Amino acid sequence: MAGTAPVELGTKKVGTLLKEYAVPGIIAMTASSLYNMVDSIFIGHIPGEGSLAISGLAVTFPLMNLSTALGTLVGIGASTMISVLLGQKNYKAANTVLANEVTLNTIIGTAFSVICLLFLDPILTFFGASSNTLPFAREYMQIILYGNVVTHLYFGLNNVLRASGNPKMAMELTLFTVISNTILDPVFIFVFGMGIRGAALATVLCQLMALTYLLRYFMDKKRFMHLPEKILSLDWKVAKSSLSIGMGPFLMNSASCIVALFINQQLMKYGGDMSIGAYGIVNRISFIFVMIVMGLNQGMQPIAGYNYGARQYSRVRKVYLLTAMWGTIATTLGFISGEFFPDVLVRIFTNDPALIEIADKGLRIVVLTFPIIAFQMVATNLFQCLGMIKKSIFLSLSRQLLFLVPLIYILPNWFSVRGVWYSFPISDALASIVTLLFISGLFRKFGRMNDGDDPSILGSNI
């Protein structure tokens, strides 16, 4: 596979392909969620300060989401373009996109770190930190921001690796970072006595090791995907197209930042530091099942992108249906786990009885509509793969900004802190209805097309 693109994406049975590409993606994304969970688990058990430390960590979520948003703006757009270009067998253009991704991630990652470090305390206070949790949030984010460029480059290049037909290697790198982080976390936190700073340092070091391998891999000129001699080069036309495609997931993650900010502020107002800590725990647990769907999406992306580029629309339709089906199974398991075994899951993170009680109730509420959220996530990703940017952006934002934010402020007037928790399942249900209308319209258009037809009928702007 060193010299040619994976032609099997357009010829092999779709179900077999999805299994081959999605399983590594699921393992990688689940491992990625465990990667974040490991920090929370060890931080939550720091002697004498675990509850406040985990609340401080929860305060950093909006800022972490914003960093992730900037990373996906570049990384997802680049990997989507590369999938389509490989389907068109345009290797030169694909390598240009790769070089642009490295440059843009370096510029954006550095700028983000500098700005945030200059105003870190005001930012964290705005995001819901109290005088009790601010020191923990600050200590964690300082280290994370120093290594922000490393994080952006690692996730970006790993996405390209997967999109170019190497999902297994991408998975193995993610597993490496998870395992090494699990080993280093207790060493830095407890043995070296670094506390929450140790968790952040372990995270950055693990990503740096993985990034070093990725850079060496993409510098090999024998591969059809490789970096040019001048790694930091920028083609503004390509950059504009890449950023345009990545705008959907960027806005979705930016919306997550805004929503997390509002959630923290409302939880602080009605429930205090412990409610924010409980939200941090619930978020980590529910994220496991969401990440499984995202892993399926990663498996779908190169298949859908390649076949759309090759004008094989029947295969695009089939891979969506299979991905949505398996995603629904995963989120239904999340519903069962959260409703019937919440106490078991929450106790992994803390031994504090008050924190356990709040998180236990919150988890039961949040997972109520989990069985219906997978198809919405997959549909949003499909529109992105097809270059239908406006639809992807709208679906990305509808659940969080159109429905969730108003509910976060309306429901607590009647239900106090429980109203914040109720906002999650209600917004999921409303967003799923909107998504069903959009995906039904797309499928009606697909039904009027034959393989080989001009894709302009779908309004694509790739």
N, C-alpha and C positions, 0 to 999 in steps of 0.2 A: 504493500500500500504506500510505499515511500514515493513512488513516482506518479501515481494516478489517483484520481478521486474515486470514492466508493460508488461505482456504477450500480451496485446491488440495491441502492436506495430507490431506483426506478424500475427494478425488475423482480426483486425477491418478494415473496408473499408478505403482505402488509402486516398481518398478525405476527409473523416470525420476526420481521424487522422491528416492530414496536417492542417485542419482548427483548430483542438483542440490545436495542438502544435505550429502552426505558428502565430495564432492570439496573444497569449501571447508574443511570440517572437517579433512580429512586434510592439506591444505596448511597450515592454521593450526597443527595439532598437530605436524606434522613441523617446521614452522618454529619452533615453540616448543621442540622438542628441540634444533634447531640453535642456537637462542637460547642454551641452556645450554652446548651444545658449543663455541660460539664463545669463551665465557669460558675453558673448559678448554683449548682449543687455544692461545690466546694466553698464558694463564698457564703452560702447560707449556713454553713456549719463552722464558720470562724468563731472560736470561743469568745463568748461575751458580747459579740457585736454582729452576729450573723443576720438577725432580723433587720437591723438598720442597714447593714451592708447590702443585703439583697434588695431592700427598698431603694437604696442609692443606685444600685445597678439598674433597677427598673426606670429610674429617672433618666438614664442615658438612652433609653430606647428611641425617643424621637430624634436625637442627634445621630444615633447609629443608623436609623432608617433614612435620614437625609444623606448620609455618606453612601449608603447602599444605593439610594436613588441616583446619585451622580455616577456611581459605578455602572449601574444598569443602563443609564443613558448612553454610555459609550459601548459597553460590552455586549448588551443584547442586540443593539442595532448592528454592530459589526458582525456578530455571529449569524444573525438572520441574513444579512447581505451575502456573507460567505457561503451559506447553505444554498442560496439561489444561484450565485455565480458558479458554484461547483456543479450545480445541475445543468448550467449552460456551458460547462467545461471552459470557463474563462478564468484560468488559473492566475494569469498576470494581474487581473483586476482584484482577485481575491487576496493576493499578497499585498497589494496596495492598501486594501482595507485593513489588513493585519497591522501594517506599519502605522497607519493612522490611529488605530486603537491604542497602541503603545504610547504614542505621542500625546494624544488627548487625555489618556488616563494619568499620565505623568503631570501634565499641566493642571488639570482639574483637581487631582488628588492633592497636589502641593498647595494650591491656592486655598482649598477647603481647610486644610490643616492650619495654615498660617492664620487665617481669619478666625477660626474657632479657638485656637490657643490664645489669641490676643484678647478675646472676650468670653473666655470659658465660664467664669463664675456667673456673670449676668445671664448667659445663655441657659445654664443649668437651673438657675433660680427661676427663670421664665418657664422652663419645662417642668417645674413642679418640685424642685429640691427645697427642702426645709433646712434650717440651721443644723438639724441632726443628720440629715442624709447628704448634704452638700460635700463634706470632706471625702466621703466614699466615692461619690460620683466624679468628683474632680480628679482624685488619684487614679481612677480607672481610665477616664477619658484622656488624660494627658499622655499616657503610654500609647493608647490606641491611636491618637492623632499623630504622634511622632512616626508611627508605622503605617499611616493611612495610604501612602502611595504604594507601598508593598501590597496592601490588601487589595487595592483597585487593580493593580497589574496582575496579581495572582488570579483573582476571580475572572477577570477579563480574558486572560490567555487560556484559562481552563475551559471557559465557554467556547472559545475558538477551537480548542483541541477536540471538544465533543462535537461541534458542528462540522468539523472536517473529517469525521468518520473514525474518531478514536474515543468512543464513550468509555471503554474499559479502562484506558489509561487515565482519563479524567477522573473516573471513580477511584482508582487506586491512589491518585494524588490526594483526593479528598480524605480517603480513609487514613492515609499517612498523617495528614494534619490532625485528624481527630485523635488517633492513637497517641501521637507524640504529645498533643495538648493534654490528654488525660494523664500522661506520665509526668509532664512538667508542672502541671497545675499544683498538685499537692506538694511537690518539691519546693517551688517558689513561694507558695502561700504559707505552708506550715513549717517546713524544714528551714528555709531561709528567713522565715518570719516577715515576708513582704506583704502579707495580707492581700487586699484586693488588687494592689499594684502587681503582685506576682501573677495573678490570673491574666491580666492584660499583657504582661511581658511574655508569658508562655504563648498566648495567641499570636502575637506579632512574630515571634521567633519561628514558630511552626510554619506560618505562611511564607516567611522569608526563605526557608529551606525549600519549600515547594516551588516558589517562584524561581529560584536559582536553577532548578531542574528544567522548568518550562522554557526559560530563556535559552538554555543550552539546546533544548529540543528544537526550537524554532530558528535557531541559527544554523542548523544543518542544511546546507544548500542542496543536498540530494533529495530533500522532501519537496513534494509539490506545494506545500504550504511552508514558507520560510520568510524570515526577516531579511531585508536588504542590508547592504554593507552599512549604510547610514540609517541606523535604527530609528532615530528621532527625526522623521520626515513627515510632512503634512500636506495633503492634497485637499484644499478647501472644498472642492466639489464633492469629493467622496465623503469628507467629514460631514458636510451638510446633509447628505443622504443618510448616512449612518445615524446621526443625531436625530433626524426626522423619524426614522423607524424606531429608535430607542425611546422616543418621547412618550409613548404609551406606558411602558413599565416605569419610566422615570416619574411620570405624573402619579402613577399608582403608588410608588414608594414615597414620593413627596407627600401625597395625601395621607399615607400611613404616618408620616412624621407629624403632620398637622393634627391628625386624629389622636395620635398618642399624646400629643401636647394637651389637647382638650380633655382627654380621658384622665390624664394625670391631675389636671387642674380641678376637674369635677370630683375625682376620688379624694383629693386632698381636702376639698371644701366640705364634702359630706362624710368622709370616713377617716381622713388622716393618713399618716405614713404607712400604717399597717395595710390599708386598703390598696395603696400603690404597690406595696410589696406583694400582696395577694395577686394583683393584676399581673405583676411580673412572672409569678409562678404559673398562673393560668395561661398566659401568653406562651410560655415555654412549652407547656404540655400540649396545648392545641396546635402549636406550630409544627409538632412532629407529623401530624396527619396532613396538615396543609403542605408541608414539604414533600410528602409522598406524591401529592398531586402535582406539585411543581417538578418533581423528578420525572413523572409521566409526561409533563409538558416538554421537558428537555428532550425526552426520547422522541416525542412527536415532532419537535421543531425541525430537525434536519430532514426528516421524512416528508413532512408537509412542504417545507421550503424547496427541497430538491424537486419533488414531483410537480409543484406549482410552476417552478422554472421550466420543467420539461413538458408542461401542459398536460399532465395526466391527472385530471380533476377527480376522476372516480377514486383514485388512490388517496387523494387528499381527504375526500369525504369519508372514506372508510377508516382512515387513521384517526380522524376526529371522533367518530362514534366509538371505536375501541378504547381510545384514551378516556373519554368521558365515562364509559362504563366502569373501567377499572378504577378511575378516580372516585366514583360514587361508592364503590365497595370500600375503599380506604377511609373515606370520611364517615361512612356508616360505622365502621369499627371505632372511629374516634368518638362518635355519639355513644356507642355502647360502653366504651371505657370510661368516658366522663360522667355518664349517668349512674353506672353501677359500681364503679371502683374509684371514685374521686379521692377518697381518703388515702388509699394506697399510693396513688400518684403524687399527691401533695406532700406526703411525709418524706418523699425522696429528697425534697428541697429544704425542709425545716422541721424542727422539733418543737417550735413555739406553738402552744395550744391556740392562742388567739389568732395567729396568722393562719394556722391550719383551718380553723373554723370559717374564716372569711373566704379563703381560697377555695375551700370545699364547696361552698354555696355558689360562688362565682362560676366555677367550672361547670357545674350542673346547668346553669343558665346559658352559658356561652355556647355549649355544644348542642343545644336543642334543635337547631336547624342544619346541623352538619350534613345529614344525608342529602341535602339538595344544593350544596354549595359547589360541588366539584365540577358539574357541567358548566357553571358560570365561569370558573377559573380557566377551564380548557377552551371555552368559546372565546374568551378574551385573548388568550394566547394564539388561537387560530387566526383571528382577524389580524393580529400583529404579524404572524408568519406570512400572510397573504398581502401584506403591505397596506391593509385598510386601516390607516392610522387613526382617522377620526373616530371610527366605530370602536377601535381598540381602546382609545383614550376615554371615550365616553363610558364604556363598560367598566374600565378600570376605576373611574372616579365615582360612578353612580352609587355603589354600595357604601363608600366611605364618606364622600362629601355631600352627595345629594340626600342620603337617608340617615347615615349614622350620626353625623355631626348635629343636625337639628334634634334628633332624638336624645342625644346625650344631654342637651340642655333643657328639653321639654319634660321628659319623664321623671327626672329627680324632683320636680315640683310636686309630684304626687307620691312617688315611691322612695324618695331620699336616695341613699347610695345604691339601693337595688335597681333604681331606674337607670343608672349607668350600665349595669350588667344586662338589663332587659333590652337595651338598645342594640346589642349585638345580634341576637336571633331575629329581631324584627327587621332590621336593615338587611340581613341576609335574605330573608323571605322576599322582601320588596325588590331587591336587586335581581334575584333569580327570575322573577316574573318579567322584568325588562329584558334580561338576557335571552329568555325563551323567545321573545318576539323578534329579536335581532337574528338569532341563529336560525329560526324558522324561515326568515326572509332570505338568508344566504343559501339555505338548502333548496329553496324554490328556484333560485338562480342557477345553482349547480344542476338542478334537474333539467334545465333547458340547454345545457352545454354538453358537448361531446369532447372526448379527449382530443387535443390538438387545436381546439378553437382558440381564437385570440382572447387573452384574459381581460381585455379592456371592458368586456361586458360586465365584469364584477366591480369596476371602478377602481382597479388597482393603481397605486402610484409607486410601485417598486421600479 
